[in-house]
Amino acid sequence: MGKSKLIFAALVLATVIGGYFFYIHNPKSKQDKYTSAPPHIDTSMLSKRPSITTSNDTAPSPPPVGEQLAPGTAWAEARILSVEYSDSLPSKISVHIKRVRGYGPSTPPIAPDSKLSINVLRFVKANMQYKGTFEKNAEISTVLTYRKGISMGGRDSGGSWAIVDIK
């Protein structure tokens, strides 16, 4: 290797090493490295954002349910609007939801002041002592369950609400 090639290689190596140390030990390069915006962001549009502070929530929180509700269930207070019968037993009721007291996991929401159609026949047959509970204009506090319906073709046919318990 010739003398000129050796000198050229030494100069290139010294420049690379010197540039590296200058970049590492230069305070301005460290500051820019961590605080400057990437080149694709227009920094003239950025401004100091005000800090976000939280405020105390003044909305009343619902009272604790006191017991855990099962998945797919809701505890509601309602007024019975109408009753349908099957073989002299209440089979379906239409209710006005006055208040929802709690939900179990994965339960579809029920809007207060809404109207629901609820299947009660299976509950009444299993709990005959509640047969007289389902009368027009009666107030009930009940645990409801949502049963998702599937039609013959495997399509979702909506679902229905049914009573699980009377509180």
C-alpha positions in Angstrom: 0.0 0.0 0.0 1.3 3.4 -1.0 2.1 6.2 1.4 -0.7 8.4 0.0 -3.3 5.7 0.4 -2.2 5.2 4.0 -2.5 8.9 4.7 -5.9 9.1 3.1 -7.2 6.2 5.1 -5.9 7.7 8.3 -7.6 11.1 7.5 -10.9 9.3 6.8 -10.7 7.4 10.0 -9.8 10.5 12.1 -12.7 12.4 10.5 -15.2 9.6 11.3 -13.9 9.2 14.9 -13.8 13.0 15.4 -17.3 13.5 14.1 -18.6 10.7 16.3 -17.1 12.1 19.5 -18.2 15.7 18.5 -21.8 14.5 18.1 -21.8 12.5 21.3 -20.2 15.2 23.5 -22.0 18.2 22.0 -24.8 19.3 24.5 -26.8 20.8 21.7 -27.0 17.6 19.7 -28.3 15.7 22.8 -31.0 18.3 23.4 -32.1 18.3 19.8 -32.0 14.5 19.8 -34.7 14.3 22.5 -36.8 17.4 22.2 -37.0 18.3 18.5 -40.0 17.1 16.5 -39.5 14.6 13.8 -38.9 16.3 10.4 -42.4 15.4 9.1 -44.2 17.5 11.8 -44.5 21.2 11.3 -43.3 22.6 14.7 -44.7 26.1 14.0 -48.2 24.7 14.5 -47.3 23.1 17.9 -48.0 25.1 21.0 -47.9 24.6 24.7 -51.1 22.8 25.7 -52.7 23.7 29.0 -52.5 21.0 31.6 -55.7 19.0 32.1 -57.0 19.0 35.6 -59.7 16.7 36.9 -62.7 18.0 38.9 -64.8 16.3 41.5 -67.8 14.5 40.0 -70.9 16.0 41.4 -73.3 13.5 39.8 -74.8 11.1 42.4 -73.5 7.6 42.1 -75.9 4.7 42.3 -76.1 2.9 45.6 -74.1 -0.3 45.7 -76.1 -3.3 44.7 -74.9 -5.3 47.7 -74.6 -8.5 45.7 -72.9 -9.4 42.5 -75.3 -9.9 39.5 -74.7 -12.8 37.2 -73.5 -12.1 33.6 -76.4 -11.1 31.3 -78.7 -10.0 34.2 -80.0 -6.6 35.4 -81.8 -5.5 38.5 -84.6 -3.2 37.7 -87.6 -1.5 39.3 -90.7 -1.4 37.0 -94.4 -0.9 36.8 -96.5 -3.6 35.0 -98.5 -2.1 32.1 -100.2 -5.3 30.9 -100.3 -9.0 31.5 -100.8 -11.9 29.0 -102.0 -15.2 30.2 -101.5 -18.8 29.1 -103.5 -21.6 30.8 -104.5 -19.1 33.5 -100.9 -18.3 34.4 -99.1 -15.1 33.6 -96.9 -15.7 30.6 -95.7 -12.3 29.4 -95.8 -8.9 30.9 -95.2 -5.4 29.5 -93.4 -3.1 32.0 -92.3 0.5 32.2 -88.7 0.5 33.6 -88.5 3.2 36.3 -85.0 2.5 37.5 -82.1 0.2 36.8 -80.3 -0.6 40.0 -77.4 -2.6 38.6 -76.0 -4.8 35.8 -74.1 -8.0 35.6 -71.2 -8.3 33.1 -72.1 -8.5 29.4 -75.7 -7.3 30.0 -77.3 -5.1 27.3 -78.3 -1.7 28.7 -81.9 -0.9 29.6 -82.9 2.7 29.3 -84.9 4.1 32.2 -88.4 5.2 31.2 -88.4 2.5 28.5 -91.0 -0.2 27.9 -89.9 -3.9 27.9 -91.7 -7.1 27.1 -90.7 -9.8 29.6 -91.4 -13.5 29.6 -92.6 -14.7 33.0 -94.2 -18.1 32.4 -91.1 -20.3 33.2 -90.5 -18.2 36.4 -94.1 -18.5 37.5 -94.2 -22.3 36.9 -91.1 -22.7 39.0 -92.2 -20.2 41.7 -96.0 -20.5 42.1 -95.9 -18.3 45.2 -95.3 -15.3 42.8 -98.4 -16.1 40.6 -100.4 -13.2 42.0 -97.4 -10.7 41.8 -98.0 -10.0 38.1 -101.0 -7.7 38.0 -101.6 -4.6 36.0 -100.1 -1.4 37.6 -98.2 -3.5 40.2 -94.7 -2.2 41.1 -92.0 -4.9 41.0 -88.3 -5.0 41.8 -86.8 -7.8 39.7 -83.7 -9.4 38.4 -84.0 -9.8 34.6 -81.9 -11.9 32.2 -81.4 -11.3 28.5 -81.6 -14.4 26.3 -80.3 -14.0 22.9 -82.4 -15.7 20.3 -81.1 -17.7 17.3 -83.4 -18.7 14.5 -83.3 -22.0 12.5 -80.8 -20.6 9.9 -78.4 -19.6 12.7 -79.2 -16.0 12.3 -79.6 -13.6 15.2 -83.3 -13.1 15.8 -82.8 -10.6 18.6 -83.5 -11.7 22.1 -85.9 -11.5 25.0 -85.9 -10.6 28.6 -87.1 -13.0 31.3 -87.5 -12.8 35.1 -84.9 -14.6 37.2 -85.9 -13.3 40.7 -88.2 -11.0 42.5 -86.6 -8.7 45.1 
